[in-house]
Amino acid sequence: MKPKIKITRTPNSKIKDIDFDTIPLGTTFTDHMFICEYANGTWNNPRIEPLAMIPTHPAAMALHYGQAIFEGMKATTGQHNMPLLFRPEENAKRFNHSAARMGMPLVPEELFVEAVKQIVTIEHHWIPPQEGSALYLRPFMYADEPFIGMRAATNYKFIVICSPAGPFFTKKIRLYAETEYIRAADGGTGEAKAAGNYAAAILPTEKAKAKGFDQVLWLDADEHKYIQEVGTMNIFFKVEGKFITPATSGSILKGITRDSVITLLKDKGFEVEERAITIDEVITYFKEGILEEAFGTGTAVAIAMIEAIGYKDQLITLSDENPVSRDVKKSLDEIKSQKREDPFGWIVPVTIKEIVG
Ligand SMILES: Cc1ncc(COP(=O)(O)O)c(C=O)c1O
């Protein structure tokens, strides 16, 4: 049965003040949020209400012990102006995978998907009209029980907020292969979309930026040699016509774009190897002239071409061409905007008239 979500609309929409041509990244939020609370072993009172501050007790456990997870997804506009979601049930599954790892309660998948669908229905006017733009959706959960002590919290909030986003990261990116800091070790939380993973990445990312790079390319924790992923993306290399991407062995986030790109590449007849790959191997391919393309994949960017990778005192520079990567990006973008058939069943239309409340 569909979860019943109570809806209270704001009488004062801010949308008339928004210039969709100049939306500052990540600082504009829509009028409403979805919110519900977990207490006594169950999720209660799911509702959509005007976006507002949330009173937080200073002892809220998320602030001290870090039980906080999130997801990132996008709503786009398809043909006939219908809002579309991309594989939302995969985000629901990954959200629960993260929750389980962090000792947090699961959110029923139907509740997660319905919350996202209904907030998109209410906020569909906020999907920017420009090509490549989207309404970014941020479902998240955190422990809000006031308690000092190390154990799983008993109370949580699950919230979805929305932020209109122009097409970003369209420029090619420069990556810095990090040999001092690590993102994730086997047995750690690397496969979860846990807030703490990102906190630990902030300093290394700032240092990489100071050296003239955009994001960190993470290497494994033990030997600093196996490639894991990029700041907020998975990574692919094309070598002699074949694609290689690090296998998600427990310390890499299982990207939904990564999975979709593997499917698209195979559908286009390319071989894709999911395996361990070292930075030295990539440097060798570069020196031999057989490193043909490299790109990152993630919800925010879809596919971002890589311009260069810095590693110790070496710099790998990639060609501007990227014919296959561009073709895959085009296919993915066109599926997401219904300009191309969706043979994989990835698109979930949000029917506006389904709305209740
Ligand atoms: C650390 C990390 N890796 C990879 C990804 C790509 O995942 P997805 O394609 O599901 O957005 C993200 C973004 O969510 C991320 O934060």
The ligand as an SDF file (V2000), in Angstrom:
LIG
                    3D

 16 16  0  0  0  0  0  0  0  0999 V2000
   32.0240    8.9920   -3.0900 C   0  0  0  0  0  0  0  0  0  0  0  0
   31.1330    8.8820   -4.2800 C   0  0  0  0  0  0  0  0  0  0  0  0
   31.4360    7.9830   -5.2460 N   0  0  0  0  0  0  0  0  0  0  0  0
   30.6590    7.8190   -6.3360 C   0  0  0  0  0  0  0  0  0  0  0  0
   29.5080    8.5780   -6.5000 C   0  0  0  0  0  0  0  0  0  0  0  0
   28.6420    8.3510   -7.7130 C   0  0  0  0  0  0  0  0  0  0  0  0
   27.4380    7.7170   -7.3410 O   0  0  0  0  0  0  0  0  0  0  0  0
   26.1150    7.9220   -8.1970 P   0  0  0  0  0  0  0  0  0  0  0  0
   26.4350    7.5870   -9.5860 O   0  0  0  0  0  0  0  0  0  0  0  0
   25.1200    6.9950   -7.5950 O   0  0  0  0  0  0  0  0  0  0  0  0
   25.7330    9.3620   -8.0220 O   0  0  0  0  0  0  0  0  0  0  0  0
   29.1690    9.5350   -5.5330 C   0  0  0  0  0  0  0  0  0  0  0  0
   27.9550   10.3510   -5.6710 C   0  0  0  0  0  0  0  0  0  0  0  0
   26.9440   10.0150   -5.1190 O   0  0  0  0  0  0  0  0  0  0  0  0
   29.9810    9.6890   -4.3870 C   0  0  0  0  0  0  0  0  0  0  0  0
   29.6800   10.5860   -3.4450 O   0  0  0  0  0  0  0  0  0  0  0  0
  1  2  1  0
  2  3  1  0
  2 15  2  0
  3  4  2  0
  4  5  1  0
  5  6  1  0
  5 12  2  0
  6  7  1  0
  7  8  1  0
  8  9  2  0
  8 10  1  0
  8 11  1  0
 12 13  1  0
 12 15  1  0
 13 14  2  0
 15 16  1  0
M  END
$$$$
